[in-house]
């Protein structure tokens, strides 16, 4: 059987028999890095074309349909265009920070890849505080946005960056609390254990209504955290031209663009892992036969299927809802999402203590 | 009660968002019926909406007669000096002098298709045409004289 974990295992064995263990570890690190970078490139291409097609179909248009079969190579052509364009640095900008900011965005996205389990036993780093790590590292994202906005020396960029700061700081609370409500049930922050605890059903079904509420809150909060519409105040094309990346061009702009999509993928992967069981196939309690049939579908397909379903949800939000004003945005967080998620976590704790979940 | 209002508000907000998502979800799943036109492909069968405004034209009938009296109302109505009316004096058979249009100069490159000239015209001499492929190599070609050479005013138009 070909599975991702077996391929990884074979490579590991071969490296360890051919080289000494230090060199083998180093080579494994390089291979993992290259794999992550190529996954980034692939995700950028796939998600951009997916976004354009989804938006076109929602707006009753055709979308890209000239380059390649059904326009599927359009994002490849766009990437080529961005690669050959000049990466301009404005005269008044802070040269160092301006050029550093897109790389910070990419590095954060890369760091977030580490604890995600892509398939059964296929994970870069299964650290024991995986969920905490993700929510901690994802807040570094705002630094790159603030850096880009501040160093551009442009009023639109600065305003976009400031808005983004206010937004991410507030929405992280409810994203964290909704993840916490599942952590209360599993009793572990480790990604592999969270997935293992869902082997008799996903938490969104096992945790009753509070799990569904925290899933909805999580989706709202991560949409805000990744700066996507209806919370795209940091970019706000109609008011701030492009917000924090107004002054960026060429590949530096492309890095921000890519980081946005990779972040969407990562938060959806986290959501899929915590609420929908990650790579765990759809199992119902103790129905052995049914569970066994579901196991025939490879775990990587389950993971990517769930993740892309959540990505589609986020795209659906983007092309349906109008953008919120900054005060409405903060009202939504502090007056609605935060109190609801606090009451929700209280309910969840009661359920966990009384053992009402399945 | 405060809490009741609060819950009601959340409920109605979620409901209205779901209504919107249902609408776009319908569009997403029914993507065969598209509203955009595949322009260069359907050039022969292109259907433009009735109110589409491409350029100002002056219709002439078979006898090369137009309805323009040279009153300059369109020139006055134009917000950006697109239209310039050059008038002349016709001599009627009775020997009277009568003001008439010599050239109605129309600068397409300045026109914003606001339709104010057509609204202002008292004798319906000009109208908006639906042509839109206006690219030329020399911008002088965008300055057009709307009345045909040798044309004259229709009988009965004052």
HADDOCK unambig.tbl for C-alpha pairs under 7 A between the chains (distance, minus, plus):
assign (segid A and resid 57 and name CA) (segid B and resid 27 and name CA) 6.56 0.50 0.50
assign (segid A and resid 57 and name CA) (segid B and resid 28 and name CA) 4.91 0.50 0.50
assign (segid A and resid 57 and name CA) (segid B and resid 31 and name CA) 5.44 0.50 0.50
assign (segid A and resid 58 and name CA) (segid B and resid 24 and name CA) 5.41 0.50 0.50
assign (segid A and resid 58 and name CA) (segid B and resid 25 and name CA) 6.98 0.50 0.50
assign (segid A and resid 58 and name CA) (segid B and resid 27 and name CA) 5.18 0.50 0.50
assign (segid A and resid 58 and name CA) (segid B and resid 28 and name CA) 4.53 0.50 0.50
assign (segid A and resid 60 and name CA) (segid B and resid 27 and name CA) 6.27 0.50 0.50
assign (segid A and resid 60 and name CA) (segid B and resid 31 and name CA) 6.11 0.50 0.50
assign (segid A and resid 60 and name CA) (segid B and resid 33 and name CA) 6.94 0.50 0.50
assign (segid A and resid 60 and name CA) (segid B and resid 34 and name CA) 4.80 0.50 0.50
assign (segid A and resid 60 and name CA) (segid B and resid 35 and name CA) 5.94 0.50 0.50
assign (segid A and resid 61 and name CA) (segid B and resid 34 and name CA) 5.29 0.50 0.50
assign (segid A and resid 61 and name CA) (segid B and resid 35 and name CA) 6.30 0.50 0.50
assign (segid A and resid 61 and name CA) (segid B and resid 36 and name CA) 5.81 0.50 0.50
assign (segid A and resid 62 and name CA) (segid B and resid 34 and name CA) 6.82 0.50 0.50
assign (segid A and resid 320 and name CA) (segid B and resid 20 and name CA) 6.43 0.50 0.50
assign (segid A and resid 320 and name CA) (segid B and resid 21 and name CA) 6.14 0.50 0.50
assign (segid A and resid 320 and name CA) (segid B and resid 24 and name CA) 6.34 0.50 0.50
